[in-house]
């Protein structure tokens, strides 16, 4: 079938099961070929081909609202809703988003990029349907078994079941999120996978009970406790039934006939329903099917025949690897060090620690709030926990940072991966808000290194620090290729460094932007003398150096790949105000809006943060300042 001819999913209702199976094969082939060129979330989408076809066949989108959890598995949904022609631009600047996007299609009813939000959103949609007299419209949430471990998902299950709301939950059980799932919920679902399928579980078991000698008859009428015990032993979905859901499954997520039959049953039920579907992540592409560590969850271009991922030239080790290896090295001599992560062990390259110290490694699943407070509990007992977390996911544990860690001034180290712009994953994943939401919280220190060598020294220094919480930010990707020293040395955590001298203007920056500032200095060498200051301690500020800069009267430019509102530049202005000083300050950073997907350099250019653009802004600022001083 020509996939580019698809305008909406209504045509599926006229197709036979064999025709749908052939369409599914075409879609798999299309995804494997297209993503080999653009990259993207291959394995999650290959795993939901039949499920997505069945959902669009049984339900009437957008009248019935499909709510995708995380959203990285919505490519098939995008194909069936008329966006095939845009796949050449997938996750590229001004192109098709890799997640559901409401402005792209009426069929995208909920935008997401983080896990565990779908059930709450579907509950809200179902309530709105009822209040507007559209109770026949169904809200269908599609959530993975990994996302079901998130506290927000469990809160929503509790509410949906209690209110008996018309929400259908599709539990896409593939035993993986990015990496293999962990925890008691995962183990429970494993037992359910091994159970026999009961399409009419409640009715069949109750019928069985009635025909058991002695138990049937009098005990059937009065022995509710015995019945409950037998149901618990025989029904795989008892946990969900106890929460108020009707349970169907486990269903074979790659058997269209089975899926269609199960979904038709679920559609007829009033009240909340769980449809437990077993799928294979990466289905139909051998390298992705065999992946046990999450390589094929989301990746760049690859060679279809061999499955080899195409990589660009690497200058230095990845920042994630530098952090993980430094923590591991310190843990060899400091038994207090533990490592906690909310399901990001693969992305943050924590295998070196987990292999060496499995008893001190805690992957808590997709549970950021729990991860942070767990670290706090460990810290009260004299341990030195490190929480390895992405910037975008750290947002989800803000209250725990404020209430549980900083308020008690506990010795927890946060290593914040993917800080700054991350590119193709777009606005839901850009790590640009953490400085603003951490900076105003008492007791915490915030650090960011200019390169991989300084990063390992900052990590070491943070682990040696025993007077409260510390957050170390670092970007996605590889270092710049500087020589790495074998020795670890402590760095003062409140002192900045002058990277290059200058007399006309001083650029205050940190992280990779130190290199940008040095490039700006070179570009302006013929017209301005630019001082570059590495402000590696974002909080606290270097009071001594700032006071010296005020006294000198040199114009200041703050540069950050982070939100300007409440960010580093704001802190410099606040410091000046408190000191009753009024320096000329230009703040450069992320404007007050969400930054969508695209190449990082393209995004930086869009917001005026490429070195040539910075140079122009600095030159205009200094010229304006000089005119005002005349």
N, C-alpha and C positions, 0 to 999 in steps of 0.2 A: 504494500500500500504506500502511496505517496504521502508521507507524513506532513508535508508542507500544505496539503490540501485541507487539513483538519482545521475547522473554524471553531467548533464547540463540541462537547462530548455527547451530544444527543444521538449521533449516528450509532453509538454503541448499542443502543436499545434494539436496533434492527439486525444486529450481528448474531450469528450462531457462535457456540463455544469454540468450535474449530477455527472459525474466522478470527475470533478474539485471540486465540493462541498464536495464530500466524502474525497478527498485529503486534502481539507482545514480543515475538522474535524480531520483528522489524525494529521495534523501539529499542531493544537491547543492542542490536547491531548499530543503530544510529548513535546511541549514547557512547558505546565503546569507541566508535570512530571519531565522533566530535570531541569528546573529552581528551582523546589522545592529542588533539591540537591545542585545546584551550586550557586543559586541566579542569579540576572541579571535584565535586563529591561523587565519585563513581560508584563505589561499593554500596552506599546507602540506597542509591536510586536503582541499581540493578536488582536489589533485594525486594523492591516494592512494585515491580512492573505489573504482575497479576493482581496484586491488591488494589492498585490505583485503577486499573481497568474495571475491576469488579465494583469498586465504590462508585465510579462514574456511571456504571451500567444500572446499578440498583437505586441510586439516589439521583436527585435532580438539581445539580449545582447550576447556578448559585442560589436557587430557591432553598435547597438544602445546603447548609453551610459546612464545608470541609475545613477543619482547623488543624493545620500541620504543626506538630511540636518540633521545635528546633528549626525545621524548614529546609534542612539540607537535603531532604529526600523528596522534594517537590518537583523535580525535573520532569518526571513522567506526567504529572498533573499539568505542568506548563505546556507540554507537547499536546495533550488532549484538549487544552483550552486555547489552541490557536497560536502558539508562540514558537513553533518549530523553526521558522525562517530566521529568528533572532538568535539561534544558538551559536552562530559564528561569533557573536559578541558576548557570549556568556562570561560574566564576572569581569568584563573589560570596561574601560572608561566610557561612560554614557551608553553602555550596553545592557544586556539582559542581566537582571540581578540573580545571584545564586540562591536566594531565599524568596519566599512569597513576598509580593510587593503589591499593595492595594492599588497603586496608580497604574500598574501594568494590566490588570484584568479585574472584572467584577467577580471572577471566580476565586480571587485571592482575598479572603475576608479577614484575615488576621496576619499581621507581619510579625516575624520573630527571627531570632538567630541564637537565642539562649534556650535552654531546655526547660521543661516542666511547666510551661505557661498555658498549654493548650486546654487543659481541663477547666481551669478557671475562666478562660475566654469563652469556651463552649457553654459553660454554665451561664455566663452573662448573656450570651446570644440566645440561649434557650428561654431565659427569663424574659428577655425583650420580645421574643416571638409570642410568648404567652400573653404578655401585657398588650400587645398589638393585635391580638386575635388571630395569630398565625400559628397556633399550637400544632398544626399538622406538619409544619416545616421542622425538619430535624437538624439538630446541631451535632456534628460528628467530629470527634477529636481523634486524631491519629498520633499515638504516643509510643515511643520505644520503651523496652524494658529497662534500659539504662536511665532514661528520663523519669521513669516512674519512681525512682529512689529519691528524687528531689522532694524536699519538704513541702514545697508549694503544691506539687501534684497530689501528695497525700492529704493536704488540707482540703483540696478541691474534691477528692474522692469522698471525704467525710461529709462535705456540704451537699454534694449532689445526691448521695445516698440518703441523707437525712431528709432532704426536701422532695425526694422522689421526682426529680426533674427529668424531662425527656431529653436526655443526653445519651448518645451512643459513643462508647469509648472503644476504639480499635487499638488493642494492645499488640503492637508489632514486635514480637519476641524473636530477636535474632542473636541473643546472648552477647551482643556487643553494643557499646556506644562508639567511642573512637577505639579504645582498647577493650579487651574482654571485661565484662561487668563483674562487680564484686558485691558481697553483702548478703544479708539474710533474705531480702526480697528476691534477689537473683537465684538463691538456692531454692526458695519456695517455687518459683516459676520453673526451675529445673525439674522439680518433682512433678509439677503439673504437666510438663512436656512428656514425661514418662507415663502419665496416666492415660487410660483409654478415653477416647472422645465420647462425650455425652451431649448430643444435641438438645435433648429434653431432660437434662440431668435431674431436676427436681421431680418431675412426673414419674420418670422411670424408677428412681430409687424409692419413692413413696409407694409405687405399685409393688416393687419388690418386697418392701417391708410388710405390706398387707398379706403377702402370700407366705411369709415365713411362719412355720408352726409356732404356736405360743405367742410369738411377738405380734403376729397379725391378730386381728380381733380385739380383745380387751386392751392389750398394750398399744395397739395402733390408735386407740381412742384416748388412752390416758398416759401412755408412756412417752411423752414428748422428749424427755431427756434421752431415752434409749434411741428414739428416732434421730435426734440431733447427733448422737454419737455415731450412729451408722452412716448418716449423711457425711459427717466429717471424714469418715474412713473411705467413703466411696465416691464422693463428688470432688473433682479436681478444683473447682472454683469456689469452694466453701468460704474462703477468706473474703472474696468479693460479694458472695451472697450475704454474708453476715453484715457487710456494709450497706446492704440494700439494693444491690445490683442483681439483675438476671444475667447469668453467666452462660456463654456459648463457647465451646471449644475444648481443647485446642484444635484449630482448623489448619489444614495444610495451606500455607500462604502462596504456594506455587501451583495449586490445583484449582483452576478457574471454576469448574463445576462445583467443587466443594465450597469455595468461597462464595459463589453466587447463592447457593442454597442457604448457607449460614447467614449471610447478610439479609436475605429475604425474611428469614425467621426473625432476626433481630429487629428489622424494620417494623414488624407487626406488634411489638411489645410496647405497652405503655410504661413509662418510668425509665429509670436508668438501666443501661445494658452494657455489659463488657463482652466484646468479641475478641477472644484470645487467638491470635494468628501466629503461626510459626513460619518464619522466613529465613532464607540464607543470604547473608550479606555478601554482595559480589556475585550473586547468582548469574551463571551464564558466561563468566569470564574467569578462566582457571586461575590466573595469578591473584585475582581479587578474592576468589573463593578460598584459596589456601592461606590467605593473609591472616595471621593470628596476632599481629601486633599493631594494626591500625594504619599501615602504610597506605592502603588503598581507600581509606575513609575520605580523605581529601588530599589531592596532590596536583602537581603541575603536569605538563605534557609528558607523554610516555610513548614507547614503541609498542604497537599492538602485538606484534608477533612474539616478542621476547618478554614483554612486561617490564622492560628496563625503563626506569624513570629518567627523563632527560634533565640533566643538571647543568647549570651554568658554571663558569669558572669560580672557584672558591678561593677567597683571599686568606681567610683565617678560620679558626674553629667557630662554631655557632656559639652565640652568647649563652644559650640554654645549656650547652654542654660545658662551658667554662664554669657556670654556676654550680651545676650538678657535681662536677669533678672536684671543685673546691670544697663544697660541703662534705663530700665523701672523704677527702683528704683530712679535713679537720676532725671528722668523726672518728678517724683512726686513733687519735690521741685524746679525744674528748668524748667520753662515754655518755655525756649528757645530751649530745646532739641527736635529735630525731628528725624525721622528714615526713611531712603530711601533704597530701595532694587530693583535690577533689576531681578525680578521674583524668588528670592531665599528666600521667606518668610518661606517656609516649611523647606527646608534644614537647614536654620540657626535658626529655632525655634523662630520666631519673633511673634508668636501668642499672647504671654503675653503682648507685647507692643501694638499690633494692637487692642486687645480687650479693653485695658484700655485707649488708646489715639488714637482712629480711625482717628480723625481730624489731628493728627500729624504724621500719618503713610502713606508713599507714595510708593506703589509698581508700578513701571513704566513699568513693562513687560521686555521683553528681549531687553534692551536698556541701556547698560552699560555706553556709552558715555553720554547720556542724564542724567543718574542718577548722574554722577559726577558733571557735569556743573550745574544741578538743585541744587545740594547741595551748589555749589559756589554762585549761585544767592541768596539762602536763607541766606548764611553767610554774604553777603554784607549788609543785612538788620538787622543784629544783632542776628539772630538765631544761634543755635548750632547744625547743622545737623550731623547725624551719617550715613555713607554709609556702609551698610552691604553687603559684596560682597565676592565671592570666589576668591582665589588667581588666579586661572587659567582664570577667567573671567575678573579680574582687568586688565589683559594684554590688553584688548580691549579698555580700556579708558586711555591709556598712554598719548596721547596728551592732553586730558582734565586735567589730573593730572599736567602735566608740565605747560601748557599754561593758564588754567583757575583757578587752585587752588593754586599751589605753587608760581607761578609768582606774584600773588596778595597777597600771604601770608594770605590766608583766614582760618578762624577757622573751619575746617572740620575734623571730626574724621573718619578714615577708619578702620572698623573692618574686617580683612582679614581672612576669614574662609578657612579651608582646606589648610593651609600653610604647606609645606613639602610634603613628599610622601603620596599619597592617595590610592595606591594599585590597585584594580581590574579595575578601569576606565582607567588606563594606561597613556601613554605618553601625550595625549591631556589634561589630568587633573592634572598631578603632579604639585603641587604648589611650584615650586623650583626656579622661576625666579624673584619673586617680589622684593627681597632684591636688586638684581643687577640692576633692572630697576628703583627702587626708590632711591637708595643710593646716586647717583650722582646728584639728583635734589635738588637745593637749597631750604632751609626753612623747609623741612619736617623732622619730627622725626620718627624713626622706633623702635617699642618696641616688645618684646616677653617675656611672663611669663614662669617661670619654672614649674608652676602647677596651678590648678584652683583657689586656694586662692590668689596667687599673681596676677592672671589674673584679678580678680574682682577689686583689688586695682589699677592695671594699667589702667583699663577702667575708673574707678572713677577719677584717676589723670588726664587722658587725657581730660575728660569732664570738669575738673576744669581749664585746661590750656587754656589761651586766647591769645596766641602769635603765631598762625600759625597752619598749618596742622599737624596731627599726624596719623600714621598708626600702628595699633596693630595687630600683626600676632598671629594666634593660630591654632593648628592642628585639624584634623578630629578626632572624637571619644570622648571617656570619659577621665576624669581626672584620676589622680593616686590615689585618695582616701584620700587626706590630709584633716584635719579638716578645716571647713569653718567658718571664723569669721563673726559675724552678723554686725560688724561695718565696715564702709568704711573709709579708711585713705589715704591721699595723699602720694605718693612715689616720691622721687627726680627722675627726668627724664634724669639725666646725670651722675648717680652714679651706679657703679657695686658693687656686694657683693661677699665676699670670703665665699664660702660654706664649704670649708674644707682646712686646712692649709697643706703646703708641701714645701719642700726645693729643690727638684731635678728638677722638671718640673712643669709648670703651664698650665692647660687646660682652655682655654677661650671659653666659649660656652653659649648657651641660649636655652630657650624652653625645650622640653622633653629631649634634649641632656645633660642637667644638670644631670639628673638621670643616663644617660649612663656614664657620666664622673665620677660620684661618684662610679659607679660599677667598672669602670676601675681602680679607686684608690684602691678599695678593692682587685682587682685581682693582682695589682702590689705591694701590701703592703709589701711583703717580700723582694722586690728588689729595689723599688723606693719610694720616698716620693713625692706624687703627690698633688699639690694644685689645687683646683677646683674653678673657678671664674664664677659666674653667670652674664653674660654680657647682662642683660635684656634691656638695651638701646643700640640697635645695631647702631643707629645714633641718637645723637652724641656719640662718644666713650668717655670713662672716661679718660680724659687727665691726671688727677692726678695719677690714678692707673697705667696707661701705663708708665708714666714717672718713677714711682717708680720701675716698673718691669725692665725697661731698666737699671736703675742705679744698680739694684740688679744683673743683668746679668743672670737671670734664663732663661733656654730655654722655648719657648712658643709654645703651640699647639693650633691652632684654629680649632674648630669643629662645623660644621653647616650642617643641613639637607636642603641644598640649593645649588644653583649653585656656584661652586668655582670661576668661571670667573666673576670678578667684585663683588664678595660677601664680607662677613664679614672679612674673612681672608685677602683678598686684601686690605680692608680698614685699617687693622692693619699694614700691610707692608707699606702702603702709609703714615700712621701716623709716623711710625718709620723713614721713609726716610725724611719726612719734619722736624723731630726733629734731623736729622743728627745722628741717632742711627742705629746700625746694629745688632739687636738681632738675635739669632738662632730661626727660625720660621718654624714649620711644619703645613701646611694647609690640613685639612681633610674635605671633603664634596662631593657634587655631581660632577662627572667629566663632561667634555664638550661633552655630548651626551644626547640624549633623553632616558629616563628610561621607559621601557615598563611595561605591566601589570603583576600583581602577588601579593602575600602577601607582606605586607610592610617589614616584617622581612627577607623574601627571597630576596627582592630587596636590602635591606641594606647589606645583606651578599654578594650579587653579587658585590657591589661596595666597600666592605671592611669597612663598618660602623657599624658592630655589636660590642658590647663591647669587646669581646675577640680579635677581629681583631684590634680594636682601641688600645687595650692594647699592642698588639704585635708591632704595628706601633710606638707607643710612646716609648716603650723600645728600639727598634732599633734606633730611632731618638736620644734618650739620649745617648746611647752607642756610636753612631757615633760622636755626639757632644763632648763627653768626650775624644774620641781618637784624635780629631782635636785640643783639648785644651792642650793635653799633650806636 
